[in-house]
Amino acid sequence: MVTMPPEPPPPALKLEIDREALAGNWRALDRLSGSAAAGAAVKADGYGVGAQVVVPVLREAGCRNFFVAHWTELAEVAGLTDPAGLSVLHGPLTAADAAFAKALGVKPVINSVGQARLWLQAGGGACDLMVDSGINRLGLPMAELGDEAVQQLQVDVLMSHLASADEDVALNERQRGRWEEARSQVRHCRASLANSAGIALGSGYHGDLTRPGLSLYGGVPRQELGPHIRQVARPMAAIMQVRDIASGDSVGYNATFTARGPMRVATIALGYADGYLRCWSGKGMLRSQGRPLPVLGRVSMDMTVIDLAAAPDLREGDWVEADYDLAEAATASGLSQYELLTLLGRRFGRDR
């Protein structure tokens, strides 16, 4: 007789999600989008926050347009919002992809003449169109806007993507001009150019729909957005062991930290396999009720050691929070704000 295993205990890692901050960030970005509506990029499992958490919160806040990258990501958001408001950025690579989109009622984002033909062969219908205005990544080249298959598409959102919206560079305006040119050549219902940073570039970049991603989740790609954006994700780790070490004792791999005197330290259940990379070695900071708990020595795959000098009362089983204000953490770690979020691993418990 096969018996079902018991429910596993709670994980020693958890990602606390501030739903009010998430909803507030979307409302702020929607307001900053002026006459355009703000959509939401929820690809990569909601930028690591958890798409099944993110989509209902944003839908309740008023968001109606959601963007994922892969067809497999639709499984995470199926049933959470109107499928007609879901777009798949990578578009149909095969006839099976196109048939899948038709069956679900979601929109593929067409990126090439070949994808346009695939979609038309599947019966066509509402789709989005990505035009490459200068990032040279995915997107229909400007020279192919007049292709017969492209002209036959039933385009809902004609979009492009800014390469350097977080910088004040001439490329931004060149891309905006090409996007405007595309709008004049292809029939469409709505137009979209701005990501989170692009929203801060002004109304000329907004079109009818903006597509924020990073700033929904607490990222600040341009300083103009700083006053409007709140932290959403807070990584928490449990203390597995507390110990006293003596002067001259070293900590972690390759003994990169040596105690100069007696210390009380803790080992927490957080490591580079969880997205807390080795770049935090000797520079990361955990906190307990605001008290600083510096990282000591090298971050391991599953463990990190912290200094308990500021919180000697902490014991095994207590929880500590990683400093993870995205803009500040990016400066401290050398990682991008995008990496900080999307690297957070599956071992974090997420309240679904």
C-alpha positions as CSV (number, residue, x, y, z in Angstrom):
1,M,0.0,0.0,0.0
2,V,1.3,3.4,-1.0
3,T,1.0,6.0,1.7
4,M,1.1,9.7,1.0
5,P,4.1,11.5,2.5
6,P,3.3,14.1,5.2
7,E,3.2,17.8,4.3
8,P,6.7,19.2,4.4
9,P,7.5,21.7,7.2
10,P,7.8,25.4,6.3
11,P,11.0,26.4,4.4
12,A,13.8,28.1,6.2
13,L,13.6,30.9,3.6
14,K,10.7,33.1,2.8
15,L,10.0,36.1,0.5
16,E,7.7,38.6,2.2
17,I,5.7,40.4,-0.4
18,D,4.2,43.8,0.4
19,R,1.0,43.7,-1.7
20,E,0.0,47.2,-0.8
21,A,3.4,48.5,-2.1
22,L,3.0,46.4,-5.3
23,A,-0.5,47.8,-6.0
24,G,0.7,51.3,-5.0
25,N,3.6,51.1,-7.4
26,W,1.3,50.2,-10.3
27,R,-1.1,53.0,-9.4
28,A,1.9,55.5,-9.3
29,L,3.2,54.3,-12.7
30,D,-0.3,54.4,-14.2
31,R,-0.7,58.0,-13.0
32,L,2.8,58.9,-14.3
33,S,1.8,57.4,-17.7
34,G,-0.6,60.4,-18.2
35,S,-3.3,59.6,-20.7
36,A,-1.8,56.1,-21.4
37,A,-2.8,53.1,-19.4
38,A,-0.1,51.1,-17.5
39,G,0.1,47.4,-18.2
40,A,2.5,45.0,-16.4
41,A,5.4,42.8,-17.3
42,V,4.9,39.6,-15.3
43,K,7.4,37.4,-17.1
44,A,10.0,35.4,-15.2
45,D,7.4,34.5,-12.5
46,G,6.6,38.1,-11.9
47,Y,10.3,39.1,-11.9
48,G,10.9,36.5,-9.2
49,V,8.2,37.8,-6.9
50,G,5.7,35.2,-8.0
51,A,3.3,35.7,-10.9
52,Q,0.4,34.0,-9.0
53,V,0.8,36.6,-6.3
54,V,1.4,39.6,-8.6
55,V,-1.3,39.2,-11.2
56,P,-4.3,39.2,-8.9
57,V,-3.0,42.2,-6.9
58,L,-2.4,44.2,-10.1
59,R,-5.7,43.2,-11.6
60,E,-7.5,44.4,-8.4
61,A,-5.5,47.6,-8.6
62,G,-6.8,48.2,-12.2
63,C,-4.3,46.6,-14.5
64,R,-5.8,45.0,-17.6
65,N,-2.7,44.2,-19.8
66,F,-0.1,41.6,-18.8
67,F,3.0,40.5,-20.6
68,V,4.9,37.2,-20.3
69,A,7.9,36.0,-22.3
70,H,7.5,32.2,-22.8
71,W,4.4,30.2,-23.7
72,T,5.1,28.0,-20.7
73,E,4.7,31.0,-18.4
74,L,1.0,31.1,-19.3
75,A,0.4,28.2,-17.0
76,E,1.3,30.5,-14.0
77,V,-1.3,33.1,-14.9
78,A,-4.1,31.1,-16.6
79,G,-7.4,31.9,-15.1
80,L,-6.1,34.9,-13.1
81,T,-7.1,37.5,-15.7
82,D,-8.9,37.9,-19.0
83,P,-6.9,36.0,-21.6
84,A,-7.5,38.7,-24.1
85,G,-5.3,40.9,-22.0
86,L,-2.4,38.5,-22.0
87,S,0.5,38.9,-24.5
88,V,3.4,36.5,-25.1
89,L,6.4,38.5,-26.0
90,H,8.4,35.8,-27.8
91,G,5.7,35.2,-30.3
92,P,4.9,31.9,-32.1
93,L,8.0,30.0,-33.2
94,T,6.0,27.0,-34.4
95,A,2.5,26.2,-35.7
96,A,1.9,24.5,-32.3
97,D,2.6,27.9,-30.5
98,A,0.1,29.6,-32.8
99,A,-2.6,26.9,-32.2
100,F,-2.0,27.2,-28.5
101,A,-2.5,30.9,-28.5
102,K,-5.7,30.5,-30.5
103,A,-7.0,27.9,-28.1
104,L,-6.4,30.0,-25.0
105,G,-7.5,33.3,-26.6
106,V,-4.2,35.1,-25.7
107,K,-2.3,37.4,-28.0
108,P,1.1,36.5,-29.5
109,V,3.5,39.3,-30.0
110,I,4.7,39.1,-33.7
111,N,8.4,39.7,-34.1
112,S,9.1,38.8,-37.7
113,V,7.6,38.2,-41.1
114,G,7.9,34.5,-40.5
115,Q,5.9,34.8,-37.2
116,A,3.3,36.9,-39.0
117,R,2.8,34.2,-41.6
118,L,2.6,31.5,-38.9
119,W,-0.2,33.5,-37.2
120,L,-2.1,34.1,-40.4
121,Q,-1.9,30.4,-41.3
122,A,-3.4,29.6,-37.9
123,G,-6.4,31.8,-38.6
124,G,-5.0,35.1,-37.5
125,G,-7.0,37.3,-35.1
126,A,-5.9,39.9,-32.6
127,C,-2.1,40.1,-32.0
128,D,0.5,42.5,-31.0
129,L,3.5,43.6,-33.1
130,M,7.0,44.3,-31.9
131,V,9.0,46.7,-34.1
132,D,12.8,46.9,-33.7
133,S,13.5,50.6,-33.4
134,G,17.2,50.2,-32.5
135,I,17.8,47.6,-29.8
136,N,18.6,44.9,-32.4
137,R,17.1,42.1,-30.4
138,L,13.6,40.7,-31.1
139,G,11.4,42.7,-33.3
140,L,10.4,43.3,-36.9
141,P,13.0,45.3,-38.8
142,M,11.7,48.7,-40.0
143,A,12.4,47.8,-43.6
144,E,9.9,45.0,-43.4
145,L,6.9,47.0,-42.1
146,G,5.3,47.0,-45.6
147,D,5.5,43.2,-46.0
148,E,2.1,41.8,-47.2
149,A,1.8,39.4,-44.2
150,V,2.5,42.2,-41.7
151,Q,-0.1,44.4,-43.4
152,Q,-2.7,41.7,-43.0
153,L,-2.2,41.4,-39.3
154,Q,-5.0,42.5,-36.9
155,V,-2.7,44.4,-34.6
156,D,-3.9,45.5,-31.2
157,V,-0.7,46.9,-29.7
158,L,2.1,48.1,-32.0
159,M,5.1,48.3,-29.7
160,S,8.8,48.8,-29.6
161,H,11.4,48.5,-26.8
162,L,13.8,51.2,-25.6
163,A,17.4,50.1,-25.3
164,S,18.7,52.9,-22.9
165,A,15.7,54.5,-21.2
166,D,17.6,54.6,-18.0
167,E,20.1,57.0,-19.5
168,D,19.8,60.4,-21.1
169,V,21.1,59.5,-24.6
170,A,20.3,60.4,-28.2
171,L,19.2,56.8,-28.9
172,N,16.0,57.3,-26.9
173,E,14.7,60.0,-29.3
174,R,15.9,58.1,-32.4
175,Q,13.9,55.1,-31.2
176,R,10.9,57.2,-30.4
177,G,11.0,58.7,-34.0
178,R,11.2,55.2,-35.5
179,W,8.3,54.0,-33.4
180,E,6.2,57.0,-34.6
181,E,7.2,56.1,-38.2
182,A,6.0,52.5,-37.6
183,R,2.7,53.8,-36.2
184,S,2.1,55.6,-39.5
185,Q,2.8,52.5,-41.6
186,V,0.9,49.7,-39.8
187,R,-2.7,49.7,-38.8
188,H,-3.1,49.2,-35.1
189,C,-5.5,49.9,-32.2
190,R,-2.9,51.0,-29.6
191,A,0.7,51.9,-29.5
192,S,3.3,51.2,-26.7
193,L,7.0,52.1,-26.2
194,A,7.8,52.9,-22.6
195,N,9.0,50.5,-20.0
196,S,9.4,51.6,-16.4
197,A,12.3,54.0,-17.2
198,G,10.6,55.1,-20.4
199,I,7.6,56.4,-18.4
200,A,9.9,59.0,-16.8
201,L,11.1,60.2,-20.2
202,G,7.8,62.1,-20.7
203,S,4.5,62.0,-22.6
204,G,6.1,61.6,-26.0
205,Y,7.1,58.1,-25.0
206,H,3.8,56.9,-23.5
207,G,1.5,56.2,-26.5
208,D,-1.6,54.5,-25.4
209,L,-0.1,51.8,-23.1
210,T,3.0,51.7,-21.1
211,R,4.7,48.4,-20.0
212,P,6.4,48.8,-16.6
213,G,8.2,45.8,-15.1
214,L,11.1,46.5,-12.7
215,S,9.5,49.5,-11.0
216,L,6.3,47.5,-10.2
217,Y,8.5,45.3,-8.0
218,G,10.4,48.1,-6.2
219,G,13.1,48.9,-8.8
220,V,14.2,52.5,-9.6
221,P,15.9,52.7,-13.0
222,R,15.7,56.5,-13.1
223,Q,15.9,58.8,-10.1
224,E,12.7,60.6,-11.2
225,L,10.8,57.5,-10.2
226,G,12.4,57.2,-6.7
227,P,9.8,59.2,-4.8
228,H,7.0,57.1,-6.2
229,I,8.3,53.6,-5.8
230,R,8.2,51.4,-2.7
231,Q,10.1,48.2,-1.8
232,V,8.0,45.1,-2.5
233,A,10.1,42.0,-1.9
234,R,11.9,41.2,1.4
235,P,14.1,38.1,1.5
236,M,14.0,36.4,5.0
237,A,16.2,33.6,6.3
238,A,16.1,31.5,9.4
239,I,19.1,31.1,11.7
240,M,20.2,27.5,11.8
241,Q,23.0,27.7,14.3
242,V,24.5,30.2,16.7
243,R,28.1,29.8,17.9
244,D,30.8,31.7,19.7
245,I,34.2,31.9,18.0
246,A,37.5,33.0,19.4
247,S,40.1,35.5,18.3
248,G,42.0,34.0,15.3
249,D,39.2,31.7,14.2
250,S,38.3,32.0,10.6
251,V,34.9,31.8,8.9
252,G,33.8,30.0,5.7
253,Y,35.6,28.8,2.6
254,N,39.2,29.9,2.1
255,A,39.2,31.6,5.5
256,T,38.6,35.0,4.0
257,F,37.4,36.4,7.4
258,T,39.4,36.0,10.6
259,A,38.0,37.2,14.0
260,R,40.1,39.8,15.7
261,G,38.4,39.0,19.1
262,P,35.7,36.8,20.6
263,M,32.5,36.9,18.4
264,R,29.0,35.5,18.4
265,V,28.0,34.5,14.9
266,A,25.0,32.8,13.2
267,T,24.7,30.6,10.2
268,I,21.6,31.3,8.1
269,A,19.8,29.2,5.5
270,L,20.7,31.5,2.6
271,G,23.3,31.0,-0.1
272,Y,24.2,31.5,-3.8
273,A,21.9,28.7,-4.8
274,D,19.1,31.0,-3.6
275,G,20.3,34.0,-5.6
276,Y,22.3,35.5,-2.7
277,L,25.5,35.4,-4.8
278,R,29.1,35.4,-3.7
279,C,29.4,39.1,-4.5
280,W,27.7,39.6,-1.1
281,S,30.7,38.0,0.6
282,G,32.1,40.4,3.2
283,K,29.7,43.2,2.1
284,G,26.1,42.0,2.5
285,M,23.9,43.0,5.4
286,L,21.1,41.2,7.2
287,R,19.0,42.9,9.8
288,S,16.8,42.1,12.8
289,Q,14.5,44.8,13.9
290,G,16.7,47.3,12.1
291,R,19.9,46.0,13.8
292,P,22.8,45.5,11.4
293,L,24.1,41.9,11.0
294,P,27.1,42.0,8.5
295,V,28.0,39.0,6.4
296,L,31.2,37.4,7.4
297,G,33.5,35.5,5.0
298,R,32.3,33.8,1.8
299,V,28.7,33.1,0.9
300,S,28.3,29.4,0.4
301,M,25.8,27.5,-1.8
302,D,23.2,27.0,1.0
303,M,24.6,29.0,3.9
304,T,25.9,32.4,5.0
305,V,27.4,33.5,8.3
306,I,26.5,36.8,9.9
307,D,27.8,38.8,12.9
308,L,25.4,38.9,15.9
309,A,27.2,41.7,17.7
310,A,24.3,44.1,17.3
311,A,21.7,41.4,18.2
312,P,23.1,39.0,20.8
313,D,19.6,37.9,21.8
314,L,19.0,36.1,18.5
315,R,18.7,32.4,18.7
316,E,18.3,29.4,16.4
317,G,15.0,29.5,14.5
318,D,14.8,33.3,14.6
319,W,14.4,35.2,11.3
320,V,16.6,37.9,9.8
321,E,16.0,40.1,6.7
322,A,18.4,40.8,3.9
323,D,19.0,44.4,2.9
324,Y,17.2,44.4,-0.4
325,D,16.2,47.9,-1.4
326,L,16.8,47.3,-5.0
327,A,18.6,50.5,-6.0
328,E,20.9,50.4,-2.9
329,A,21.5,46.6,-3.2
330,A,22.5,47.0,-6.8
331,T,25.1,49.6,-5.9
332,A,26.4,47.5,-3.0
333,S,26.6,44.2,-5.0
334,G,27.3,45.2,-8.5
335,L,24.3,43.3,-9.7
336,S,21.5,44.9,-11.7
337,Q,18.2,45.5,-10.0
338,Y,16.7,43.0,-12.5
339,E,19.2,40.3,-11.5
340,L,18.6,40.9,-7.8
341,L,14.9,40.1,-8.2
342,T,14.9,37.3,-10.8
343,L,17.8,35.4,-9.2
344,L,15.8,34.7,-6.0
345,G,15.5,30.9,-6.0
346,R,12.7,28.4,-5.6
347,R,13.6,27.6,-2.0
348,F,12.0,30.8,-0.8
349,G,8.6,30.2,0.5
350,R,6.2,32.5,-1.3
351,D,2.7,33.1,0.0
352,R,0.5,32.1,-3.0
